[in-house]
Amino acid sequence: MKKRFLLALLITVGMLQAASAAECLTSPKGDIVVVVDAQNGKPTYEVSLGGVQFLKPSPLGLVTTLGDFTEGLTLAGCDSQIKHDEYWLKTTKKSHVSYDATEAVCHFTKDGKQVLDILFHITERDVAYRYKIYSRKGRGGERLVAVVNGEASGFVMPDGTTTFLCPQSGPMGGFASTAPSYETSYTLDDEMGKNGWGNGYTFPCLFKTPAGWLLLSEAGTDGGYVGCRLLNVGGSNYKIGFPQEGEMNGFGSTSASVALPFETPWRTITVGTTLAPIVETTVTNDVVRPKYQASKEYVYGKGSWSWIIGMDPSCNFDEQKRYIDFSSAMGWRSVLVDALWDVQIGYEKMEELARYGRERGVGLFLWYNSNGSWNDAPQSPKGKMDKSSARRKEMAWMQKNGILGIKVDFFGGDKQPMMQLYEDILTDANEFGLQVIFHGCTLPRGWERMYPNYVASEAVLASENMHFGQGACDAEAQNACIHPFIRNTVGSMDFGGSTLNKHYNKDNQHGTTRKTSDVFALATAVLFQSSVQHFAMAPNNLEDAPVWAVDFMKQVPTNWDETRFIDGYPGKYCIMARRAGTKWYVVGVTSDGTPLQKKIDTKVFFPKGTKPTVYTDSDAIVIFN
């Protein structure tokens, strides 16, 4: 009897010790609480805001060639401290960011050996975490390399949560086998338990919990890892997914090969009782650092591009001269010359076109195909960006001729070699003083701060789809009410919109029909954030568009000092304010074309005695001073 009592006592003591191993991490002001635990040897975390649970206990850990670090682990303790950071960034929603964060390191052991650290970054609206693995002594010497085959990183939602998600495409589908390219439609206010089209979901991912809102994404991904997606693994359980096997035409592993010690990219979680923390978060840039210095002081601004209205035939010498003259008349700094310029204009005539632009204060961005062997996209220039020697030769030619930057299109997925290509293009382009825009591409993950010459990525169902089909025109207003809450929250978005044409055709008489108003077009110039914007306006707009609308598009900024969310609901309406210097722009759009009545305290943005300009109709409102 005594032996049984002693055994029961030992079991009870063991359970108490296991329970006491949990660590409670808090944000500097205590609003957010993260509980880290290792019950039954499996590491978990949970997130609460204001005492209310936003994430249930969710799994952590890595599966590597060094071992399975998802089970059999012991939490040896957490070290934490409050750190202050501030930085300046011209290319995102807020130019000066200043914050305090709790930085914590939680140590996990297995079989008595330290095997894994989990690093946490916690502010009053954000939780981010990543893993650190170490070299290990083994037979034959020290293990200095490893392969990460997967993550247990999970997100278990509270009951009653609904989803706002973008399904991930399968590999080698879509136009010329270019999928996945992060260009699919969102499902809104949907139930949990689905897995998109079978391939999970594209980041960022928005959830509405009974207590508020939660946004998931990732940051810090570079050539040292893979780009990830979100998979549903049953009911309210979601987890990190690695790339699909068929990406890059089947070339390359879906795993990540790493040198030790190694820190993974960050998993980011933003929470709020309202949508304001979601829209205003800067977490993807907060947790990263610049990878190199800018080779020069980069300048940003507005531009035009013929392709959205005139398609491939417009990329000829005479039409590009006409667009240079148009940009000059608008006071814009650039023209984007799209696909096939190498055969329809040629290098020698492009040099002449660049000189013509410089004489009128207009620089050029040039389009390139990323290929490569990862899809069937035929548009040229091809074979210029995928190999170092050809890329650097091409960039030297661009630098010599004063080209401002490049738009590189048709990437092949999120495997590690493709993520390395993004980094290589950016790094080489900086050496030659070139800005970079990506299309047909993955999501940016803190790249504005990591790469000083990075401008923006598409990674969204962008304006070109309104040229290709009336359905996209019909859905334009609803989509515009989605992007500020999801895609554009985590990174610059190259949308290429704000057309003032009535039709997506050069003669403005035929083609798909724009269903939104001119005020709506102006509002999205503010609503969609990118430090370089090539708008879908055309030279004929100088004659056929309202003067007030053209004048607004001449002066609207693309660099913002502050962003404030006012009101809205994904897919229904969005009201937002952005500041450039001392000038505020308050804009709102609605999705169904019926007037929306909302009270806005304009004194916050326009002091008493000032008389702001107001443009409004049933689609949108624009207020500015």
C-alpha positions in Angstrom: 0.0 0.0 0.0 2.8 2.4 0.9 4.6 1.6 -2.4 1.4 2.4 -4.3 1.0 5.6 -2.4 4.6 6.6 -3.1 4.2 5.8 -6.8 1.0 7.9 -7.0 2.9 10.7 -5.2 5.7 10.5 -7.6 3.3 10.6 -10.6 1.5 13.6 -9.1 4.8 15.5 -8.5 5.9 14.7 -12.1 2.6 16.1 -13.4 3.0 19.2 -11.3 6.6 19.7 -12.6 5.4 19.2 -16.2 2.6 21.8 -15.6 5.0 24.2 -14.0 7.3 24.0 -17.0 5.0 26.3 -19.0 6.4 29.8 -19.6 4.2 32.9 -19.8 5.5 35.7 -22.1 3.8 39.1 -22.2 4.0 42.1 -24.5 5.7 45.2 -22.9 2.4 46.6 -21.7 0.9 43.2 -21.0 -1.9 43.3 -23.6 -0.8 40.1 -25.3 0.1 36.9 -23.4 1.8 34.0 -25.1 2.0 30.7 -23.1 4.7 28.3 -24.2 4.6 24.7 -23.0 5.8 21.2 -23.7 3.1 18.9 -22.4 3.8 15.3 -23.2 7.0 16.3 -24.9 5.3 18.3 -27.7 6.0 22.0 -27.8 3.0 24.3 -28.0 2.1 28.0 -27.7 -1.2 29.9 -27.3 -2.0 33.6 -27.7 -4.4 35.8 -25.8 -5.3 39.4 -26.1 -6.8 41.3 -23.2 -7.4 38.0 -21.4 -9.3 36.5 -24.3 -7.9 33.5 -26.3 -7.2 34.2 -29.9 -5.2 31.0 -30.6 -5.7 27.8 -28.8 -2.7 25.7 -27.8 -1.0 25.2 -31.1 2.0 22.9 -32.1 5.6 24.1 -32.6 8.7 22.3 -33.9 10.8 21.2 -36.9 11.4 18.0 -38.6 15.0 17.9 -39.8 17.8 15.5 -40.7 19.3 16.1 -37.3 16.2 14.7 -35.7 12.5 15.2 -35.1 12.1 18.3 -33.0 8.3 18.1 -32.7 8.1 15.6 -29.9 10.1 14.2 -27.0 11.2 17.7 -26.1 11.5 19.4 -22.7 11.1 23.1 -22.2 14.2 24.2 -20.3 13.1 27.8 -19.8 12.7 31.1 -21.5 14.9 34.2 -21.4 13.2 37.5 -22.2 13.8 41.2 -22.3 12.1 44.3 -23.6 13.8 45.9 -26.6 13.2 49.2 -28.4 13.6 49.5 -32.2 12.9 52.3 -34.7 13.6 52.6 -38.3 12.8 54.7 -41.4 11.4 53.2 -44.6 10.2 55.1 -47.6 8.6 52.2 -49.4 5.8 51.0 -47.1 2.7 52.2 -45.2 4.6 54.1 -42.5 7.9 56.0 -43.0 9.0 56.0 -39.3 8.4 53.0 -37.1 9.1 53.0 -33.4 8.0 50.3 -31.0 8.9 48.3 -27.9 8.8 44.5 -28.1 9.4 41.6 -25.7 12.2 39.5 -27.3 12.2 36.0 -25.8 14.2 32.8 -26.4 12.7 29.5 -25.3 15.1 26.6 -25.0 14.2 23.0 -25.7 16.2 20.0 -25.0 15.9 16.3 -26.1 17.6 13.5 -24.4 19.3 16.0 -22.2 20.8 17.9 -25.1 19.9 21.4 -26.4 18.4 20.9 -29.8 16.0 23.8 -30.5 15.4 27.4 -29.5 12.2 29.2 -30.4 12.6 33.0 -30.6 9.5 35.2 -29.9 8.8 38.8 -30.8 5.8 40.2 -29.0 4.3 43.7 -29.2 0.8 45.0 -28.3 -0.6 43.7 -31.6 1.8 41.2 -33.0 3.4 37.9 -32.1 6.2 36.5 -34.3 8.3 33.4 -33.8 11.0 31.5 -35.5 13.3 28.5 -34.8 17.0 28.2 -34.3 18.8 24.9 -34.6 22.4 24.2 -33.8 25.3 22.1 -35.1 25.6 18.7 -33.4 28.4 16.3 -32.7 27.9 13.0 -34.4 29.7 10.0 -35.7 32.5 11.2 -37.9 32.6 14.8 -36.6 30.4 17.8 -36.2 27.2 18.1 -38.2 27.4 21.6 -39.8 24.5 21.3 -42.3 21.0 20.0 -42.2 17.8 19.7 -44.2 14.5 21.0 -42.8 11.8 18.7 -44.1 8.9 20.4 -42.5 7.4 22.4 -39.6 4.8 21.5 -37.0 4.1 25.2 -36.8 0.3 25.4 -36.3 -2.5 27.7 -35.6 -5.6 26.3 -33.8 -8.5 28.7 -34.1 -11.2 29.3 -31.5 -14.6 27.8 -32.2 -16.8 30.0 -34.3 -14.0 31.5 -36.4 -14.6 32.3 -40.0 -12.0 32.7 -42.8 -11.0 35.2 -45.4 -8.5 33.2 -47.6 -6.9 33.0 -51.0 -6.6 29.4 -52.3 -3.2 28.3 -53.5 -3.0 27.1 -57.1 -1.7 23.8 -58.1 1.8 23.7 -59.8 2.3 24.0 -63.5 -1.2 25.2 -64.3 -2.8 28.5 -65.4 -1.4 30.6 -68.2 1.7 28.9 -69.8 2.1 26.7 -66.7 3.0 29.7 -64.5 1.0 28.8 -61.4 1.2 29.1 -58.5 1.5 32.9 -58.9 -0.6 34.1 -56.0 -3.4 35.2 -58.3 -6.7 33.7 -57.2 -9.9 35.0 -55.8 -10.6 35.1 -52.1 -13.4 33.3 -50.2 -14.9 35.6 -47.6 -16.5 34.8 -44.3 -16.2 31.1 -45.0 -16.3 28.2 -42.5 -13.2 26.5 -41.2 -12.2 23.0 -42.2 -11.6 23.5 -45.9 -8.3 23.4 -47.7 -8.8 25.7 -50.7 -8.6 23.8 -54.0 -6.8 21.1 -52.2 -3.4 22.9 -52.0 -4.0 25.1 -49.0 -3.9 28.9 -48.9 -1.6 31.7 -49.9 -0.3 34.1 -47.2 -1.5 36.4 -45.7 -4.5 34.7 -44.2 -7.2 36.6 -42.3 -9.6 35.1 -39.7 -12.5 36.5 -37.8 -12.6 35.0 -34.3 -15.5 35.5 -31.8 -13.3 38.1 -30.0 -11.9 39.9 -33.0 -9.5 39.5 -36.0 -6.3 37.5 -36.6 -3.9 37.8 -39.5 -1.2 35.1 -40.3 1.8 35.6 -42.6 5.5 35.1 -42.6 8.6 37.3 -42.9 12.3 37.1 -43.5 12.2 34.5 -46.2 15.2 34.6 -48.5 17.4 32.2 -50.5 18.1 30.3 -47.3 14.7 28.7 -47.0 11.4 28.0 -48.8 8.4 30.1 -49.2 5.4 28.6 -47.3 1.7 28.3 -47.5 -1.1 27.5 -45.0 -2.7 24.1 -44.9 -5.9 23.1 -43.1 -5.3 19.8 -41.3 -8.8 19.3 -40.0 -11.5 21.5 -38.5 -10.0 24.6 -36.8 -6.4 23.3 -37.2 -4.0 25.0 -39.6 -0.3 24.5 -40.2 2.6 25.7 -42.2 3.0 23.9 -45.5 6.2 23.7 -47.6 6.1 24.1 -51.5 4.4 21.6 -53.7 6.4 18.9 -55.5 5.5 20.0 -59.0 6.7 23.6 -58.6 9.6 24.7 -60.8 8.6 22.0 -63.3 9.4 19.4 -60.7 13.0 20.6 -60.2 14.4 21.0 -56.7 13.4 19.7 -53.3 10.4 20.9 -51.3 12.7 20.9 -48.3 15.2 23.6 -47.2 18.9 22.9 -47.1 20.6 25.0 -44.3 24.0 25.7 -42.8 24.2 25.5 -39.0 23.5 27.3 -36.8 20.4 28.4 -38.6 17.3 30.6 -37.9 14.2 30.0 -40.0 11.9 32.8 -41.3 9.4 34.3 -38.9 5.8 33.2 -38.5 3.7 36.3 -37.9 0.4 36.7 -36.0 -1.4 40.0 -35.7 -4.4 40.2 -33.5 -7.0 42.9 -32.7 -10.5 43.4 -31.4 -10.9 45.7 -34.5 -9.3 45.6 -37.9 -7.1 48.6 -37.1 -4.1 46.5 -35.9 -4.5 44.3 -39.0 -4.4 47.1 -41.5 -1.8 49.2 -39.7 0.7 46.4 -38.7 4.3 46.7 -39.7 5.4 43.4 -38.2 6.8 41.9 -41.5 9.4 44.7 -41.6 9.8 45.0 -37.8 11.4 41.5 -37.4 13.9 41.7 -40.3 17.0 43.7 -41.0 18.6 45.1 -44.2 20.7 42.5 -46.1 22.8 45.1 -47.8 23.2 48.9 -48.2 21.6 50.8 -51.0 24.0 51.5 -53.8 22.4 54.9 -54.2 19.5 57.0 -52.9 16.5 55.5 -54.7 13.6 57.7 -55.8 10.0 56.7 -56.0 6.9 58.0 -57.7 4.2 57.5 -60.4 4.3 56.3 -64.0 2.3 55.0 -66.9 2.3 51.8 -68.9 0.7 51.1 -72.2 0.2 47.3 -71.9 -2.8 47.4 -69.6 -4.8 49.2 -72.3 -3.0 48.3 -75.5 -1.5 44.8 -74.7 1.5 43.4 -76.5 1.1 45.4 -79.7 1.5 48.6 -77.8 5.1 47.8 -76.9 6.5 49.6 -80.0 8.7 52.6 -80.3 6.1 55.2 -81.4 3.6 54.2 -78.7 6.2 54.3 -76.0 7.2 57.8 -77.1 3.6 58.7 -76.8 3.5 57.4 -73.2 6.7 59.2 -72.3 5.0 62.4 -73.5 2.0 61.5 -71.4 4.0 60.8 -68.3 5.8 64.1 -68.8 2.5 66.0 -69.1 1.3 64.4 -65.9 4.6 65.2 -64.1 5.2 61.5 -63.5 8.7 60.1 -63.3 8.5 56.9 -65.4 7.1 54.6 -68.1 7.0 50.9 -67.7 7.8 49.2 -71.1 6.3 45.8 -71.0 6.9 42.4 -72.7 8.4 41.9 -76.2 10.2 45.3 -76.2 13.4 43.5 -77.2 11.9 42.3 -80.5 9.3 45.1 -81.2 11.6 47.9 -80.3 15.1 46.4 -80.0 18.1 47.3 -77.9 19.4 50.1 -80.2 16.0 51.9 -80.4 15.5 51.3 -76.7 18.7 53.3 -76.0 17.2 56.1 -78.2 13.9 55.8 -76.3 15.7 56.1 -73.0 17.4 59.3 -74.2 14.1 60.7 -75.4 12.6 60.0 -71.9 15.5 61.6 -70.1 15.2 64.8 -72.1 11.6 65.0 -70.8 12.4 64.0 -67.2 10.9 60.5 -67.6 12.8 57.3 -66.9 12.0 53.7 -68.0 11.3 50.4 -66.2 11.8 47.4 -68.5 9.9 44.1 -68.3 11.8 40.7 -68.2 10.8 37.1 -68.2 12.4 35.3 -65.2 12.7 32.0 -67.2 14.4 29.6 -66.9 13.0 26.2 -67.3 10.1 26.4 -64.8 7.2 27.2 -67.1 6.1 27.7 -70.7 5.8 31.5 -70.7 7.1 32.6 -74.2 7.3 36.4 -73.8 10.7 37.9 -74.1 13.3 39.1 -73.1 14.0 35.6 -71.9 17.1 34.0 -70.5 18.4 37.3 -69.1 17.5 37.1 -65.4 18.0 33.4 -64.5 21.8 33.2 -64.9 24.3 35.5 -63.2 26.5 36.3 -66.2 23.6 37.2 -68.5 21.8 39.1 -65.8 24.8 41.2 -64.8 25.6 42.0 -68.5 22.0 43.1 -69.1 22.0 45.2 -65.9 25.3 46.9 -66.9 23.7 47.8 -70.2 20.6 49.2 -68.3 22.8 51.2 -66.0 24.7 52.7 -68.9 21.5 53.8 -70.5 19.9 55.3 -67.4 17.2 52.7 -66.9 15.4 53.1 -63.6 14.4 49.6 -62.9 13.0 46.2 -63.9 9.7 44.3 -63.7 10.5 40.6 -63.6 7.6 38.2 -64.4 6.6 34.5 -64.5 8.4 32.9 -61.6 8.1 29.2 -60.8 7.0 28.7 -57.2 8.4 28.8 -53.7 11.1 26.2 -53.6 14.5 27.2 -52.2 16.2 27.7 -55.6 13.4 30.1 -56.7 13.7 32.1 -53.4 17.4 32.3 -54.1 16.7 33.7 -57.6 14.6 36.5 -56.1 17.5 37.4 -53.8 20.1 37.2 -56.6 18.1 39.4 -58.9 17.6 42.0 -56.1 21.3 41.9 -55.0 22.7 42.3 -58.5 20.1 45.0 -59.4 21.2 47.0 -56.4 24.8 46.9 -57.5 23.7 48.5 -60.8 21.4 51.0 -59.2 18.1 49.4 -60.4 14.8 49.2 -58.6 12.9 45.9 -58.8 9.2 45.0 -59.2 8.1 41.3 -59.3 5.1 39.9 -61.1 3.7 36.4 -61.5 5.5 35.9 -58.2 5.4 35.0 -54.6 4.4 37.3 -51.7 7.0 39.7 -50.3 8.0 38.9 -46.8 9.6 41.9 -45.2 11.5 42.6 -48.4 11.0 46.4 -48.3 13.5 46.5 -45.3 15.6 43.6 -46.3 16.4 44.8 -49.9 16.6 48.6 -50.2 16.0 48.5 -54.0 12.9 46.3 -53.8 9.8 48.2 -54.8 6.7 45.9 -54.9 5.3 42.6 -55.9 2.0 41.7 -57.7 1.0 38.5 -55.8 -2.6 39.4 -56.3 -5.4 39.2 -58.9 -4.3 42.5 -60.4 -5.6 45.0 -63.0 -4.7 42.9 -66.1 -7.6 40.6 -65.3 -10.0 43.5 -65.9 -8.7 43.7 -69.5 -9.0 39.9 -70.0 -12.6 39.5 -68.7 -15.7 41.4 -67.8 -16.1 39.3 -64.7 -13.0 40.9 -63.2 -14.5 44.3 -64.0 -17.7 43.4 -62.4 -15.8 42.3 -59.3 -13.4 45.2 -59.1 -15.2 47.0 -56.3 -15.5 44.0 -54.1 -11.8 43.1 -54.6 -10.8 46.6 -53.8 -12.6 46.1 -50.5 -10.5 43.0 -49.8 -6.9 44.0 -50.5 -6.4 46.6 -47.8 -7.3 44.0 -45.2 -5.3 41.1 -46.5 -2.8 41.3 -49.3 -1.6 44.9 -48.8 -1.3 44.6 -45.0 2.0 42.7 -45.2 3.8 44.2 -48.3 3.7 46.6 -51.2 1.3 45.6 -53.9 1.9 46.4 -57.6 -1.7 46.5 -58.8 -1.4 48.8 -61.9 -4.9 50.2 -61.6 -6.8 53.6 -61.3 -7.7 53.7 -65.0 -9.9 56.6 -66.1 -10.8 54.9 -69.4 -14.4 53.6 -69.7 -13.1 50.6 -71.6 -9.9 48.6 -71.6 -9.1 49.4 -75.2 -6.9 51.9 -76.9 -9.9 53.6 -78.6 -11.8 53.7 -75.3 -14.9 52.4 -77.2 -14.5 48.6 -77.2 -13.3 45.9 -74.8 -14.3 45.2 -71.3 -16.2 47.9 -69.5 -15.2 49.5 -66.2 -18.1 49.4 -63.8 -16.6 51.7 -61.1 -16.6 55.5 -61.0 -13.8 58.0 -61.5 -13.9 58.8 -57.8 -13.4 55.1 -57.1 -10.3 55.2 -59.4 -8.8 58.1 -57.4 -9.6 56.4 -54.1 -7.7 53.2 -55.0 -4.6 55.3 -55.9 -4.5 55.9 -52.1 -6.0 52.7 -50.9 -3.5 50.4 -52.7 0.1 51.0 -51.3 3.2 50.8 -53.4 6.1 53.4 -53.5 6.2 53.1 -57.3 2.8 53.0 -59.0 2.3 52.6 -62.8 -1.3 53.6 -63.2 -3.6 52.3 -65.9 -4.3 55.8 -67.3 -3.8 56.5 -71.0 -2.8 59.6 -73.0 -6.4 60.0 -74.2 -7.4 60.7 -70.6 -5.9 64.2 -71.0 -8.8 64.9 -73.3 -11.6 62.6 -72.3 -11.3 62.3 -68.5 -12.6 65.0 -66.0 -10.0 67.7 -65.4 -10.4 67.3 -61.6 -9.7 63.6 -61.8 -6.6 64.1 -64.0 -5.3 66.9 -61.7 -5.7 64.6 -58.6 -3.7 61.8 -60.3 -1.0 64.3 -61.1 -0.4 65.1 -57.5 -1.4 62.1 -55.5 1.7 60.7 -53.5 3.0 57.2 -53.6 5.2 57.5 -50.5 3.3 57.6 -47.2 4.4 58.7 -43.7 1.4 57.3 -41.8 -1.6 55.0 -42.4 -4.8 54.9 -40.2 -7.7 52.5 -40.6 -11.0 54.2 -40.0 -13.7 51.7 -40.7 -14.6 48.8 -43.0 -15.3 45.1 -43.5 -13.4 42.8 -46.0 -15.3 42.6 -49.2 -17.9 45.2 -48.2 -16.3 48.6 -47.7 -13.1 50.2 -46.5 -12.3 53.7 -45.2 -8.7 54.6 -44.7 -6.5 57.7 -44.2 -2.9 58.1 -45.3 -0.6 61.0 -44.7 2.3 62.4 -46.8 4.1 65.1 -45.0 1.4 67.3 -43.5 -1.2 66.4 -46.1 -3.9 63.8 -45.3 -5.9 61.8 -47.8 -9.1 60.1 -46.5 -10.6 57.7 -49.0 -13.4 55.1 -48.9 -14.8 52.6 -51.3 -17.9 50.3 -51.2 -18.5 47.1 -53.0 -22.1 47.2 -54.1 -22.6 50.7 -55.5 -25.1 51.8 -53.0 -24.4 54.9 -50.9 -22.7 54.1 -47.6 -23.4 56.5 -44.7 -20.6 56.6 -42.1 -19.7 59.4 -39.7 -16.0 60.4 -40.0 -14.4 62.8 -37.5 -12.5 64.8 -40.1 -11.1 67.1 -37.4 -8.5 64.4 -36.7 -7.1 64.9 -40.2 -8.2 68.4 -41.2 -7.9 71.0 -38.4 -10.6 73.6 -37.8 -10.5 76.4 -40.3 -9.2 74.2 -43.2 -11.5 73.4 -46.1 -10.6 70.1 -47.6 -11.5 69.1 -51.1 -14.2 66.4 -51.4 -15.1 64.1 -54.3 -17.8 61.7 -53.7 -20.4 59.5 -55.4 -22.2 56.2 -54.6 -19.0 54.2 -55.2 -16.4 56.1 -53.3 -15.2 59.2 -51.4 -11.9 61.1 -51.6 -11.1 63.9 -49.1 -7.8 65.7 -49.1 -6.3 69.1 -48.1 
